[in-house]
Amino acid sequence: MRHYEIIYIINPNESDDEFNEIVEKFNTLIVNQKGIIIKTQKWGKQRLAYTVKKFNNGFYVLVDFCANPGVTTELERNLNLDDRIIKYHTVKLADKADPQELIEKEKDAQKEAAFTASQEAVEETAAMEEAEAGFADGEDSEVENG
């Protein structure tokens, strides 16, 4: 299987339900073609770098997946036919990839990100408590006149 990444932009006038329906439609298409989805990231509504089909904004979606070569052709054909898709771009990341290994790497990366975020929150809380304690003890930051 090959490792691919696709980014597509959805019409910004679509509702949240329609947005989720579109993402599910294309993820299902990949799975039905015997592809394996590694991750799907919904980046939300973003401003476009330039006007595309008279739109200045769009909903960005990133899908990382493994599939056989013909799957991308079918996926891109369906993206072209769907009027709600403003633009898309597919990139082949590797010719040979092990989907299970990629899924494990993604899980590990998510765990690491969650751990790092929790550590930063703990450190921030401790710094705030320390600052409040110092302020409550009456520490003054006045400059002495000499």
Backbone hydrogen bonds, N-H to C=O, Kabsch-Sander energy under -0.5 kcal/mol:
donor,donor_aa,acceptor,acceptor_aa,energy
2,R,67,A,-2.7
3,H,94,A,-2.3
4,Y,2,R,-0.6
4,Y,65,F,-3.5
5,E,91,V,-2.3
6,I,63,V,-2.7
7,I,89,H,-2.4
8,Y,61,V,-2.2
9,I,87,K,-3.1
10,I,59,F,-3.0
11,N,84,R,-3.2
14,E,11,N,-1.4
19,F,15,S,-2.7
20,N,16,D,-2.5
21,E,17,D,-2.1
22,I,18,E,-2.5
23,V,19,F,-2.2
24,E,20,N,-2.4
25,K,21,E,-2.3
26,F,22,I,-2.0
27,N,23,V,-2.1
28,T,24,E,-2.5
29,L,25,K,-1.9
30,I,26,F,-1.8
31,V,27,N,-2.1
32,N,28,T,-3.0
33,Q,29,L,-1.1
34,K,31,V,-1.6
35,G,30,I,-2.3
36,I,66,C,-3.2
38,I,64,D,-2.9
39,K,64,D,-1.7
41,Q,62,L,-3.2
42,K,40,T,-0.5
43,W,41,Q,-0.8
43,W,60,Y,-1.6
44,G,60,Y,-0.9
46,Q,58,G,-2.8
48,L,56,N,-3.3
52,V,55,F,-2.1
55,F,52,V,-1.7
58,G,46,Q,-2.0
59,F,10,I,-2.4
60,Y,44,G,-2.4
60,Y,58,G,-0.6
61,V,8,Y,-1.9
62,L,41,Q,-2.9
63,V,6,I,-2.7
64,D,39,K,-2.8
65,F,4,Y,-2.3
65,F,63,V,-0.5
66,C,36,I,-2.9
67,A,2,R,-2.2
71,V,68,N,-1.6
72,T,68,N,-0.5
72,T,69,P,-0.7
73,T,69,P,-0.6
74,E,70,G,-1.7
75,L,71,V,-2.7
76,E,72,T,-2.8
77,R,73,T,-2.0
78,N,74,E,-2.1
79,L,75,L,-2.2
80,N,76,E,-2.2
81,L,77,R,-1.7
82,D,78,N,-1.4
83,D,81,L,-0.7
85,I,82,D,-1.4
86,I,9,I,-3.0
86,I,84,R,-0.6
87,K,9,I,-1.0
89,H,7,I,-2.2
91,V,5,E,-3.0
93,L,3,H,-2.9
93,L,91,V,-0.6
94,A,3,H,-1.5
97,A,1,M,-1.9
102,L,98,D,-2.0
103,I,99,P,-2.4
104,E,100,Q,-2.3
105,K,101,E,-2.3
106,E,102,L,-2.2
107,K,103,I,-2.3
108,D,104,E,-2.5
109,A,105,K,-2.4
110,Q,106,E,-2.2
111,K,107,K,-2.3
112,E,108,D,-2.5
113,A,109,A,-2.3
114,A,110,Q,-2.3
115,F,111,K,-2.5
116,T,112,E,-2.5
117,A,113,A,-2.3
118,S,114,A,-2.2
119,Q,115,F,-2.3
120,E,116,T,-2.3
121,A,117,A,-2.0
122,V,118,S,-2.2
123,E,119,Q,-2.5
124,E,120,E,-2.4
125,T,121,A,-2.3
126,A,122,V,-2.5
127,A,123,E,-2.2
128,M,124,E,-2.1
129,E,125,T,-2.5
130,E,126,A,-2.3
131,A,127,A,-2.2
132,E,128,M,-2.4
133,A,129,E,-2.5
134,G,130,E,-2.3
135,F,131,A,-1.9
136,A,132,E,-2.4
137,D,133,A,-1.7
138,G,135,F,-1.0
139,E,134,G,-1.6
144,E,142,E,-0.5
146,G,144,E,-0.5
